[in-house]
């Protein structure tokens, strides 16, 4: 729990940074492959990695129940699938000489049976679904605000309209999860406080 608050902040911030670098890369109308593509996707991948300990830390604010465990597993499975997706984008960007070749490599990967469902269309959505459910559970226990889950949902839906809204999406996620930060810090302080000898 020592770095729990950091991870809860870092995940959404990396998503926002991914969106900003992506917009910068698109500004010259030549986005990928290249430095801008790799930088953006590395930030996105980092965000997903940071969300793993963040989800675990947030879940520990709830009583241990089969329902909590199921939501955490659902979320982590979605995160793993999303990491594979980002990893594939990074590898394709490294292998391709131009945008057309990168698109062809992506199409070849998606043509592998089960890949599109597992890493693009279905399983990655488990992360977002699980995160919203987790936020709702935390709000019910007053560890988050009543508006946290709806705001998180808005942040998740925004990029569906256009990926250009990713910076705003990351900001929404950060604001939605921020009310849990004081409790996470308090737990760290309690864990590190010296024992009183009577």
Secondary structure per residue as TSV (DSSP state, phi and psi in degrees):
chain	resnum	aa	ss	phi	psi
A	1	X	-	360.0	-6.7
A	2	X	T	-58.2	-40.2
A	3	X	T	-107.7	17.4
A	4	X	H	-58.2	-46.4
A	5	X	H	-62.1	-38.5
A	6	X	H	-60.3	-45.8
A	7	X	H	-65.2	-38.4
A	8	X	H	-63.7	-33.9
A	9	X	H	-78.2	-44.1
A	10	X	H	-65.6	-36.5
A	11	X	H	-58.1	-58.5
A	12	X	H	-62.0	-36.8
A	13	X	H	-63.2	-40.5
A	14	X	H	-65.4	-36.5
A	15	X	H	-64.2	-43.5
A	16	X	H	-62.8	-41.7
A	17	X	H	-65.7	-38.6
A	18	X	H	-56.8	-45.7
A	19	X	H	-64.4	-39.4
A	20	X	H	-67.1	-44.7
A	21	X	H	-65.1	-37.4
A	22	X	H	-61.0	-44.3
A	23	X	H	-62.7	-40.7
A	24	X	H	-62.7	-42.5
A	25	X	H	-64.4	-33.5
A	26	X	H	-78.2	-13.4
A	27	X	T	-63.2	-26.9
A	28	X	T	-99.3	9.7
A	29	X	T	63.5	17.2
A	30	X	-	-131.0	86.0
A	31	X	-	-111.3	104.4
A	32	X	S	83.6	143.5
A	33	X	S	-76.1	166.2
A	34	X	S	145.1	-172.5
A	35	X	H	-59.6	-44.7
A	36	X	H	-62.9	-41.2
A	37	X	H	-62.1	-48.5
A	38	X	H	-65.5	-42.8
A	39	X	H	-62.0	-45.1
A	40	X	H	-61.9	-46.3
A	41	X	H	-73.9	-30.4
A	42	X	H	-65.5	-38.0
A	43	X	H	-65.9	-42.3
A	44	X	H	-62.3	-42.7
A	45	X	H	-63.7	-41.7
A	46	X	H	-60.3	-40.4
A	47	X	H	-59.3	-43.4
A	48	X	H	-64.9	-40.3
A	49	X	H	-63.6	-43.0
A	50	X	H	-64.4	-30.2
A	51	X	H	-68.9	-21.9
A	52	X	H	-62.2	-58.3
A	53	X	H	-66.8	-26.7
A	54	X	H	-65.0	-46.0
A	55	X	H	-63.4	-42.0
A	56	X	H	-63.7	-41.8
A	57	X	H	-66.6	-42.9
A	58	X	H	-64.3	-38.3
A	59	X	H	-65.4	-28.8
A	60	X	T	-71.9	-8.7
A	61	X	T	-80.0	-5.1
A	62	X	S	-110.6	155.0
A	63	X	-	-61.6	145.0
A	64	X	-	-74.9	112.4
A	65	X	-	-136.1	161.6
A	66	X	H	-57.6	-34.6
A	67	X	H	-64.0	-44.4
A	68	X	H	-62.6	-45.2
A	69	X	H	-60.9	-43.0
A	70	X	H	-62.4	-41.8
A	71	X	H	-65.8	-40.7
A	72	X	H	-64.8	-44.3
A	73	X	H	-61.3	-45.3
A	74	X	H	-56.8	-45.6
A	75	X	H	-65.4	-43.5
A	76	X	H	-69.1	-35.3
A	77	X	H	-62.7	-43.6
A	78	X	H	-62.6	-39.2
A	79	X	H	-63.0	-44.0
A	80	X	H	-59.8	-43.1
A	81	X	H	-64.7	-39.5
A	82	X	H	-66.4	-36.9
A	83	X	H	-62.9	-40.7
A	84	X	H	-61.3	-41.9
A	85	X	H	-59.9	-47.5
A	86	X	H	-64.0	-41.4
A	87	X	H	-60.6	-41.8
A	88	X	H	-62.9	-42.3
A	89	X	H	-61.1	-40.0
A	90	X	H	-66.3	-46.1
A	91	X	H	-63.7	-43.6
A	92	X	H	-62.3	-36.9
A	93	X	H	-66.4	-33.9
A	94	X	H	-73.4	-34.1
A	95	X	H	-81.9	-27.4
A	96	X	-	-86.3	147.4
A	97	X	S	-90.4	-23.9
A	98	X	S	-153.4	179.1
A	99	X	H	-63.4	-39.5
A	100	X	H	-63.6	-42.4
A	101	X	H	-67.8	-36.7
A	102	X	H	-64.5	-42.4
A	103	X	H	-63.3	-37.5
A	104	X	H	-66.9	-40.7
A	105	X	H	-63.8	-41.0
A	106	X	H	-63.3	-41.3
A	107	X	H	-64.8	-39.5
A	108	X	H	-63.0	-40.7
A	109	X	H	-65.5	-43.0
A	110	X	H	-69.0	-22.3
A	111	X	T	-73.1	-15.6
A	112	X	S	-65.7	129.1
A	113	X	T	-54.0	129.0
A	114	X	T	89.6	-17.8
A	115	X	H	-64.7	-45.8
A	116	X	H	-62.9	-40.4
A	117	X	I	-69.8	-44.6
A	118	X	I	-72.7	-35.9
A	119	X	I	-120.3	0.3
A	120	X	I	-133.3	-61.9
A	121	X	I	-84.8	-37.0
A	122	X	S	-116.1	-66.4
A	123	X	T	-60.1	-40.0
A	124	X	T	-57.6	-26.8
A	125	X	H	-68.1	-18.5
A	126	X	H	-60.6	-33.9
A	127	X	H	-60.1	-50.1
A	128	X	H	-68.7	-41.1
A	129	X	H	-62.0	-47.9
A	130	X	H	-63.0	-38.1
A	131	X	H	-65.3	-40.7
A	132	X	H	-66.3	-42.8
A	133	X	H	-63.1	-43.2
A	134	X	H	-60.6	-41.6
A	135	X	H	-63.3	-39.5
A	136	X	H	-63.7	-40.4
A	137	X	H	-65.3	-40.2
A	138	X	H	-67.5	-37.9
A	139	X	H	-65.2	-37.4
A	140	X	H	-63.9	-28.7
A	141	X	T	-95.9	10.5
A	142	X	T	61.9	26.8
A	143	X	S	-90.3	-19.4
A	144	X	S	-129.2	167.7
A	145	X	-	-80.6	163.1
A	146	X	T	-61.8	-27.4
A	147	X	T	-89.0	-2.9
A	148	X	H	-63.1	-49.2
A	149	X	H	-64.1	-45.2
A	150	X	H	-61.3	-40.0
A	151	X	H	-67.1	-38.6
A	152	X	H	-61.9	-41.6
A	153	X	H	-62.3	-42.7
A	154	X	H	-60.3	-44.6
A	155	X	H	-61.5	-34.6
A	156	X	H	-73.8	-36.6
A	157	X	H	-78.0	-29.8
A	158	X	H	-51.4	-48.2
A	159	X	H	-66.9	-16.0
A	160	X	H	-64.2	-35.8
A	161	X	H	-69.5	-47.5
A	162	X	-	-163.2	136.8
A	163	X	G	-65.8	-13.6
A	164	X	G	-64.5	-15.8
A	165	X	G	-91.1	8.1
A	166	X	H	-56.5	-40.3
A	167	X	H	-59.7	-41.7
A	168	X	H	-68.1	-34.6
A	169	X	H	-61.5	-47.2
A	170	X	H	-61.4	-38.6
A	171	X	H	-64.5	-43.5
A	172	X	H	-60.0	-42.5
A	173	X	H	-64.8	-40.3
A	174	X	H	-63.7	-47.6
A	175	X	H	-64.1	-38.4
A	176	X	H	-64.4	-37.5
A	177	X	H	-91.8	-14.9
A	178	X	H	-56.7	-35.6
A	179	X	T	-59.9	-17.3
A	180	X	T	-83.1	-12.7
A	181	X	H	-61.2	-45.2
A	182	X	H	-58.2	-40.1
A	183	X	H	-66.5	-40.9
A	184	X	H	-62.7	-42.7
A	185	X	H	-65.8	-38.9
A	186	X	H	-62.7	-39.5
A	187	X	H	-65.0	-37.3
A	188	X	H	-63.7	-44.7
A	189	X	H	-62.5	-40.3
A	190	X	H	-67.4	-36.3
A	191	X	H	-71.2	-30.1
A	192	X	H	-98.0	-5.4
A	193	X	S	-67.5	138.9
A	194	X	-	-65.8	141.1
A	195	X	-	-68.4	141.1
A	196	X	-	-92.3	123.3
A	197	X	-	-94.7	122.4
A	198	X	-	-95.6	360.0
